[in-house]
Amino acid sequence: MKALPDSALMITPEQHQAALSWLSRLHDQPSAADQARFKRWLHADPAHVEAYAQAQVVWEMSEAPAARLAVEEAVALETLLSAMDAPVAGKRRSVPRWGAALAMAACLVMMVGVGLGWQPKRWVDDVGADFVSPPGEVRTVTLADQSQVTLDADSAIAVHFSKGERHVQVRRGAAFFQVTHTGEPFVVEGGRGETRVLGTQFEVRLLPEGAQVTVLSGRVGVKAGADLPQQILTAEQRVSYDAIRTTAPQAVDSEHQLAWRQGWLNYYRTPLADVIDDLSRYYPGRIVVLNDELGARKVSGSFPSKNPVAVLAALKSVVGFEQYEAFGRVIVIR
């Protein structure tokens, strides 16, 4: 595998899409006429040559990240692939005859090549949200009861106050709560569990199978499910939960762990894959780790969240991994 070519040429999203279209067509036994048209397109502009070279490299390395992203957006991708194969007006569509993994890879590349417009999973989260923070931006909002919520980058919450109770659902990412006491219950839902406020300042962060709760001050009660016992946390404590259990409270330096509010990401012996997941919220595209063994490597340090590319460079110098970039929207690490 080779790195993407170095060039100062500016390539438009339309040129990226054209290059991907030609790449898929040429993988599908092109006719002589198609080959001739491709050569004319390729030589019409130096940017076309570079766009096609980038498309080739990304095609080579995109099958694994596409499979990983397909887990996150399986329903949307499956719907798209089914539509590609669906009959139109009684006849089959004329589509490239690639495998499902490469089709998903093409979806990935086309999505990131034109920016962040096509992300079905984010759409689903945002449709039901009242407040959203975009990638790279930490946002603080004030709720109707004057409680304040600070959303980590690329996060979303839904708010529902009624019948004497205040409910907030963390739909994506993480949120830090400073709750105003009104005498009404304040409950935060996340990952099928809930955190009931008995104090004032805490974070709820979604995990792949549940959520993590960190208390800065006061007390909260955490339940992994409606029929499970409540775990009481006080200041400087953290728990995680999934669908069936809540871990025992763990002592943590909450200010250190919640420093993302001031623009810092702090880690101590944290798997590289988890660090990359955090950085992804601050990057305007996708960062994918292909090597599971590499992703399990433990790293420690404090990094500025505003410059994820610089953080990756620092991690690369310490951990030692290969990094490939394309279109300003995809970083693949292996």
C-alpha positions as CSV (number, residue, x, y, z in Angstrom):
1,M,0.0,0.0,0.0
2,K,1.2,3.5,-0.8
3,A,0.5,6.8,0.9
4,L,-1.6,9.4,-0.9
5,P,0.4,11.6,-3.3
6,D,1.6,15.0,-2.0
7,S,0.2,17.9,-4.0
8,A,-1.0,21.4,-3.6
9,L,-3.8,20.9,-6.2
10,M,-7.2,21.8,-5.0
11,I,-9.7,19.0,-5.8
12,T,-13.5,19.8,-5.7
13,P,-16.1,17.4,-4.3
14,E,-17.4,17.0,-7.8
15,Q,-14.0,15.8,-9.0
16,H,-13.8,13.4,-6.1
17,Q,-17.2,12.0,-7.0
18,A,-16.2,11.7,-10.7
19,A,-13.0,9.9,-9.8
20,L,-14.9,7.4,-7.7
21,S,-17.5,6.9,-10.4
22,W,-14.8,6.2,-12.9
23,L,-13.0,3.8,-10.5
24,S,-16.2,1.8,-10.0
25,R,-16.9,1.7,-13.7
26,L,-13.4,0.5,-14.6
27,H,-13.8,-2.3,-12.1
28,D,-16.8,-3.5,-14.0
29,Q,-15.4,-4.7,-17.3
30,P,-15.5,-1.3,-19.1
31,S,-16.2,-1.1,-22.8
32,A,-13.7,0.4,-25.2
33,A,-15.9,3.5,-25.4
34,D,-15.8,3.9,-21.6
35,Q,-12.0,3.5,-21.6
36,A,-11.7,6.2,-24.2
37,R,-14.0,8.6,-22.3
38,F,-12.0,7.9,-19.1
39,K,-8.8,8.8,-20.8
40,R,-10.2,12.1,-22.1
41,W,-11.5,12.9,-18.6
42,L,-8.2,12.0,-17.0
43,H,-6.1,14.2,-19.2
44,A,-8.6,17.2,-19.2
45,D,-7.3,18.5,-15.9
46,P,-4.3,17.7,-13.6
47,A,-6.7,17.7,-10.7
48,H,-8.5,14.7,-12.3
49,V,-5.2,12.7,-12.2
50,E,-4.7,13.4,-8.6
51,A,-8.4,12.8,-7.7
52,Y,-8.2,9.4,-9.4
53,A,-4.9,8.5,-7.7
54,Q,-6.4,9.4,-4.3
55,A,-9.5,7.3,-5.1
56,Q,-7.3,4.3,-6.0
57,V,-5.4,4.5,-2.7
58,V,-8.6,4.9,-0.6
59,W,-10.2,2.0,-2.5
60,E,-7.3,-0.2,-1.5
61,M,-7.6,0.6,2.2
62,S,-11.3,1.3,2.5
63,E,-12.8,-2.2,2.8
64,A,-11.9,-2.6,6.5
65,P,-13.0,0.8,7.7
66,A,-16.2,0.5,5.6
67,A,-17.0,-2.8,7.4
68,R,-16.5,-1.1,10.7
69,L,-18.6,1.9,9.9
70,A,-21.2,-0.4,8.5
71,V,-21.7,-1.8,12.0
72,E,-22.5,1.8,13.2
73,E,-24.8,2.6,10.3
74,A,-25.9,-0.9,9.2
75,V,-29.6,-0.1,8.6
76,A,-28.8,2.9,6.5
77,L,-26.2,1.2,4.4
78,E,-28.3,-1.9,3.9
79,T,-31.2,0.2,2.7
80,L,-28.9,2.0,0.3
81,L,-27.4,-1.3,-1.0
82,S,-30.8,-2.8,-1.4
83,A,-32.0,0.2,-3.3
84,M,-29.0,-0.1,-5.7
85,D,-30.1,-3.6,-6.6
86,A,-33.9,-2.9,-6.7
87,P,-35.7,-3.3,-10.0
88,V,-36.9,-0.1,-11.7
89,A,-40.0,-0.2,-13.9
90,G,-39.8,-3.9,-14.3
91,K,-36.1,-4.1,-15.0
92,R,-32.9,-4.4,-13.1
93,R,-30.8,-1.3,-12.4
94,S,-27.5,-1.1,-14.2
95,V,-25.1,-0.9,-11.2
96,P,-21.4,-1.9,-10.8
97,R,-21.0,-5.6,-9.9
98,W,-18.8,-5.2,-6.8
99,G,-19.0,-7.1,-3.6
100,A,-20.9,-5.8,-0.6
101,A,-17.8,-4.8,1.3
102,L,-16.5,-2.7,-1.6
103,A,-19.9,-1.2,-2.2
104,M,-19.9,-0.1,1.5
105,A,-16.4,1.2,1.0
106,A,-17.6,3.3,-1.9
107,C,-20.4,4.6,0.2
108,L,-17.9,5.5,2.9
109,V,-15.5,7.3,0.5
110,M,-18.3,9.2,-1.3
111,M,-19.8,10.3,2.1
112,V,-16.5,11.7,3.4
113,G,-15.4,13.0,0.0
114,V,-18.2,15.5,0.0
115,G,-18.2,16.3,3.7
116,L,-20.4,15.3,6.5
117,G,-23.8,15.6,4.8
118,W,-24.5,11.8,4.5
119,Q,-24.4,10.3,8.0
120,P,-27.6,8.4,8.7
121,K,-26.7,7.6,12.3
122,R,-26.2,11.3,13.1
123,W,-29.5,12.1,11.4
124,V,-31.4,9.7,13.6
125,D,-29.8,11.1,16.8
126,D,-30.4,14.7,15.7
127,V,-34.0,14.4,14.6
128,G,-35.2,13.8,18.1
129,A,-32.7,16.2,19.8
130,D,-33.3,19.6,21.2
131,F,-29.7,20.7,21.5
132,V,-26.8,19.5,19.3
133,S,-23.1,20.3,19.2
134,P,-21.3,19.8,15.9
135,P,-17.9,18.0,15.5
136,G,-15.1,20.1,17.0
137,E,-17.4,22.4,19.1
138,V,-18.1,22.3,22.8
139,R,-21.5,24.0,23.5
140,T,-23.2,25.2,26.7
141,V,-27.0,25.6,26.8
142,T,-29.3,26.8,29.5
143,L,-32.5,24.8,30.1
144,A,-35.9,26.2,31.0
145,D,-35.2,25.6,34.8
146,Q,-31.9,27.5,34.5
147,S,-29.9,24.3,34.7
148,Q,-26.8,24.4,32.4
149,V,-25.7,21.6,30.2
150,T,-22.3,21.5,28.4
151,L,-22.2,19.3,25.4
152,D,-19.0,17.7,24.3
153,A,-18.2,18.0,20.6
154,D,-20.5,16.0,18.4
155,S,-23.1,15.4,21.0
156,A,-26.9,15.6,21.2
157,I,-29.5,15.7,24.0
158,A,-33.3,15.7,24.1
159,V,-35.2,17.6,26.9
160,H,-38.6,16.8,28.2
161,F,-40.0,18.7,31.3
162,S,-43.5,17.8,32.3
163,K,-45.7,16.5,35.1
164,G,-43.4,17.6,37.8
165,E,-40.3,15.8,36.4
166,R,-37.4,17.0,34.4
167,H,-36.0,14.4,31.9
168,V,-33.0,14.8,29.6
169,Q,-31.8,12.0,27.2
170,V,-28.2,11.9,26.0
171,R,-28.6,10.8,22.4
172,R,-25.0,11.0,21.3
173,G,-21.6,11.8,22.8
174,A,-21.4,13.3,26.3
175,A,-22.9,16.1,28.4
176,F,-21.9,17.8,31.7
177,F,-24.8,18.9,33.9
178,Q,-25.0,21.7,36.5
179,V,-28.5,21.2,37.9
180,T,-30.6,23.9,39.5
181,H,-32.6,22.6,42.4
182,T,-36.3,23.3,42.0
183,G,-37.8,20.5,44.1
184,E,-38.6,18.5,41.0
185,P,-36.7,15.3,40.1
186,F,-34.0,15.7,37.4
187,V,-33.3,12.4,35.5
188,V,-30.8,11.9,32.7
189,E,-31.3,8.9,30.4
190,G,-28.4,7.4,28.5
191,G,-27.7,3.9,27.0
192,R,-31.0,2.5,28.5
193,G,-30.0,3.4,32.0
194,E,-30.7,6.6,34.0
195,T,-28.9,9.0,36.4
196,R,-31.1,10.6,39.0
197,V,-29.8,13.8,40.4
198,L,-29.2,14.0,44.2
199,G,-26.5,16.7,43.8
200,T,-25.4,19.2,41.2
201,Q,-22.5,18.6,38.8
202,F,-21.8,15.4,36.8
203,E,-21.2,14.0,33.3
204,V,-23.0,11.3,31.4
205,R,-21.0,9.9,28.5
206,L,-22.4,7.3,26.1
207,L,-20.4,4.1,25.6
208,P,-20.9,1.4,22.9
209,E,-23.0,-0.8,25.3
210,G,-24.2,1.7,27.9
211,A,-22.9,4.8,29.6
212,Q,-20.4,6.2,32.0
213,V,-21.2,8.7,34.8
214,T,-18.6,10.9,36.5
215,V,-19.5,13.1,39.5
216,L,-17.7,16.4,40.1
217,S,-19.7,17.5,43.1
218,G,-22.8,16.4,45.0
219,R,-24.5,13.0,44.6
220,V,-26.3,11.1,41.9
221,G,-28.1,7.7,41.8
222,V,-27.3,5.5,38.8
223,K,-29.4,2.6,37.5
224,A,-28.6,0.3,34.6
225,G,-32.3,-0.4,34.1
226,A,-35.7,0.2,35.6
227,D,-35.7,-3.1,37.5
228,L,-32.0,-2.9,38.7
229,P,-30.7,-1.5,42.0
230,Q,-29.5,2.1,42.2
231,Q,-25.9,2.9,42.8
232,I,-25.1,6.1,44.7
233,L,-22.1,8.1,43.6
234,T,-20.5,11.1,45.4
235,A,-17.9,13.6,44.3
236,E,-14.8,12.2,42.6
237,Q,-16.4,8.9,41.7
238,R,-17.3,7.2,38.5
239,V,-19.3,4.2,37.4
240,S,-20.1,2.5,34.0
241,Y,-23.2,0.5,33.2
242,D,-24.5,-1.7,30.4
243,A,-28.0,-3.3,30.0
244,I,-27.6,-5.7,33.0
245,R,-25.2,-4.2,35.5
246,T,-23.5,-1.2,37.0
247,T,-19.8,-1.3,38.0
248,A,-18.7,-0.5,41.6
249,P,-17.8,3.2,42.1
250,Q,-14.2,4.0,41.2
251,A,-12.3,7.0,42.6
252,V,-11.2,9.4,39.9
253,D,-9.8,12.9,39.6
254,S,-13.0,14.4,38.2
255,E,-11.5,17.8,37.2
256,H,-8.8,16.0,35.3
257,Q,-11.3,13.7,33.6
258,L,-13.7,16.5,32.7
259,A,-11.0,18.8,31.3
260,W,-12.6,18.6,27.9
261,R,-14.8,21.5,29.0
262,Q,-11.6,23.6,28.9
263,G,-10.3,22.1,25.7
264,W,-8.1,19.3,27.0
265,L,-8.3,15.6,26.7
266,N,-6.5,13.8,29.5
267,Y,-5.6,10.1,29.5
268,Y,-3.8,7.6,31.8
269,R,-3.1,4.1,30.4
270,T,-6.1,4.4,28.0
271,P,-6.5,2.2,24.9
272,L,-5.4,4.0,21.8
273,A,-8.8,3.1,20.2
274,D,-10.6,5.0,22.9
275,V,-8.4,8.0,22.5
276,I,-9.0,8.0,18.7
277,D,-12.8,7.8,19.3
278,D,-12.6,11.0,21.4
279,L,-10.4,12.7,18.8
280,S,-13.0,11.8,16.1
281,R,-15.5,14.1,17.7
282,Y,-13.2,17.0,17.1
283,Y,-12.2,16.0,13.5
284,P,-14.5,17.1,10.6
285,G,-14.6,13.6,9.1
286,R,-13.7,10.0,10.1
287,I,-10.7,8.5,11.9
288,V,-10.6,4.7,11.8
289,V,-8.2,2.3,13.5
290,L,-7.8,-0.9,11.4
291,N,-5.4,-2.8,13.7
292,D,-7.2,-4.1,16.9
293,E,-3.8,-4.9,18.5
294,L,-2.7,-1.3,17.9
295,G,-6.0,0.0,19.2
296,A,-5.4,-1.9,22.5
297,R,-2.1,-0.2,23.1
298,K,-2.2,2.0,26.2
299,V,-1.3,5.7,26.1
300,S,-1.1,8.5,28.6
301,G,-0.9,12.2,28.2
302,S,-2.8,15.6,28.0
303,F,-3.7,16.8,24.5
304,P,-5.4,19.9,23.1
305,S,-8.8,18.9,21.7
306,K,-8.8,21.8,19.1
307,N,-6.1,20.2,17.0
308,P,-6.8,16.5,16.5
309,V,-4.4,16.2,13.6
310,A,-1.5,17.5,15.8
311,V,-2.5,15.0,18.5
312,L,-2.4,12.2,16.0
313,A,1.1,13.3,15.0
314,A,2.2,13.2,18.6
315,L,0.7,9.8,19.2
316,K,2.3,8.5,16.0
317,S,5.7,9.5,17.2
318,V,5.2,7.7,20.5
319,V,3.2,4.6,19.5
320,G,4.4,4.2,15.9
321,F,1.7,3.6,13.4
322,E,1.0,4.2,9.7
323,Q,-1.4,6.9,8.9
324,Y,-3.1,7.7,5.6
325,E,-5.3,10.7,4.8
326,A,-7.7,11.4,1.9
327,F,-9.9,14.3,0.9
328,G,-9.4,16.1,4.2
329,R,-12.1,13.9,5.6
330,V,-10.7,10.4,6.1
331,I,-7.8,9.3,8.3
332,V,-7.0,5.6,8.4
333,I,-4.5,4.3,11.0
334,R,-2.9,0.9,10.9
